[in-house]
């Protein structure tokens, strides 16, 4: 499984990413920077959403910034 994400917005109360399989950015992931709670726009928080959200949050914990792009491959 290869999931790619790109940051599209970083407002004060949420960070939004477009994500999908192999650069097909057809879903939206939103992360609350205060709580690190993640949700998807379509309501289907499946394994792809979970994997990319975890990768983004781990990158934030390491650097203190939400990455512009992220890739998860298993």
N, C-alpha and C positions, 0 to 999 in steps of 0.2 A: 504494500500500500504506500503510495506517495501522495502526500497532501501538501499543497502550497498555500501560503497566505500572504497578503500584502495589506499594510495599514492604509486605511483610506481616510480616517478622521481620528483626531485625538483631542476631543473637547475636554473640559475640566472634569466632568463626571462620568465619562466613558471613553473607551478606545474601541474603534470599530475596524474590523478586518474583513476583507473579501477573501474567501477561501474555497478550495475545491481540489479535485483530483487532477494532477498533472497540468497545472496552470489554467484550469477551467474554473475561473472564479465565479461560481454560481450561487454561493451561499454567504451569509453575513454572520460574523461572530462579534459579539459585544462583550467587553470586559470592563468591569467597574474597577478603577485603579485603587480605590480605597479598601474594598473588600476582596478583590481579585475574583469575584463571582463572575462566571462566564455563562452566556446564554446565546442561543442561535435564533435568528429571526423566524425561521420556519418551525421552531419548536422541537425539532428532531435532534436532540443532543446525542448523536451516535458516536461510534468509535473514532471516526475521522475528526469530528468536532472535539472530542475529548483529547485526542492525541495532539492536535495542533494547539489547543488551548493550554495544555500542560507545557508544551515546548515554549510557547510565548511567555507564560508566567515564569518559567525557569530562567529564561533569558532576562526578563525584567529583574528577577531576584539577583542575578549575577551582575548586571550592569547598571541597574537603576533606571533604565529606559526601556520603553516598549520598542521592539525592533521594527524597522520599516518592512522587512520581508522575513518569512520563516518557512522552512521546509522540514517536513517529517517524512522519513522513509523507513519502512520496516521490511 
